Amino acid sequence: MKASDGYLKIVEWSEEDNCYIGSCPGLMLGGVHGSDETEVYRKLSQTVEEWIEICRKDGVPLPEATAGREYSGKFVLRVGRDLHKTLAIEALRQNESLNTYCMNLLRENTTPYGTK
């Protein structure tokens, strides 16, 4: 396994840029772009390899891997008192627990690997 295999690589279409954009969140800022999805992924993979090599040469520690992670299904979110109150009241109006209400809001406004 190569070190780059530990990092999630994403290639997605950008309406704004009218091309495919490849990124590696958690490892490097920026990315690569182009009109061919497969070529963008190939260039992204090569760029990630080069980035890791530069980090190693410069003695910069690599961030935690992003691919193949396990998720517990729990996370803590601080929202402030006012938003907490608003969400709790709306959950009561919907006859749902605060957890279920917030989970449904997130689900309705999120697609796999991004937002609507």
N, C-alpha and C positions, 0 to 999 in steps of 0.2 A: 504494500500500500504506500502510495506517495503521500507526502505531507499535505499536498493540495487536496487530496481526497477527503480530508477532515473539514473542509469548508464548503458551505452551501454556495452554489453558483446559480444565479437566476438570470434567465434571458426572457424578456417580455417586450411586447410591442408597445411603442410609444406613439400615440396619436399626435401628440404635440410635436415630436421630432420627426414623425413619419418614417421611423426605422425601428429596428430591434436594438434594445439596450441590454447589455450584459453587466451584471454587478456581482460583487462578492461581499455582502454585508458582514460587518464584524471583523473583516481582515483589512480591507483597503477602501479608501474613498474613491469615487469616480468609477470608471469602467470602460467598456468598449461599446461601439455601436456599428451598425451596418444594415444592409438590406436583406441579407441572407441569414436566417436564424441559426443554421448549422455552423456557418462560418463565424458568426458572432460568438457562439459557444466555444468553438475551437480557439479563437483569439483570446477569449476570456480565460480559458484554462491555461493557455500559455502565459498570459499576463500574471495570473495567480502564482504559477510556478516561479516566474521571474521575481515577483514581489517577495515571496518566501525566501528565495536565494539572497536577495538584497538584505532582508532583515537578518538572516543568519550571518552574512558577511559583516554587517554593521554591529552585530552583537545585540540586536533588538529582539527581545522575547516575542514570540508569536502569541497572539491572543488565543483564548480558548476556542476549540473547534466548534463549528456551528452545524455541521452535518451529522446526522445519526443521533441527535440528542433525544433523550427521553424527557417527556413533559409530565409533570404531576397532575395537571389540571387545576392547580391553585396558583394564584399570585396575589400580592397585596397591592392595592391601588389607593393612593391618597387623593381625595377629591375635594377637600375643603368642607367646612361645616354646612354652608348654604346649599351646595350641590348634593351633599349627603341627605340633607333634609328634603330637598325637592325629589330626589330619587325614592326615598323612603315613603313619602306621601303618595307619589304616583304608584308605587308598588302596592300600597294599601288600596288605592282606588281600583287597581286591576285585580285585587284579591290574590296577589302573588307575594312570595317572600322577596325580600330585597335582592337576594342572590339570584333567584329565578328571573326577576324582572330585569336586572342588569345583564344577565347572561343572554336573555332574549334580545335586548337592545344591541348587544355586541354582535350576536348572530345575524340579526337583520341588516346590520350595517357593515358587515365584513364578508368578503369572499375569500376562498383559500389563498393565502399568501398575499393579501392586500385588502384594500377597502374599496367600496363601491364608488 
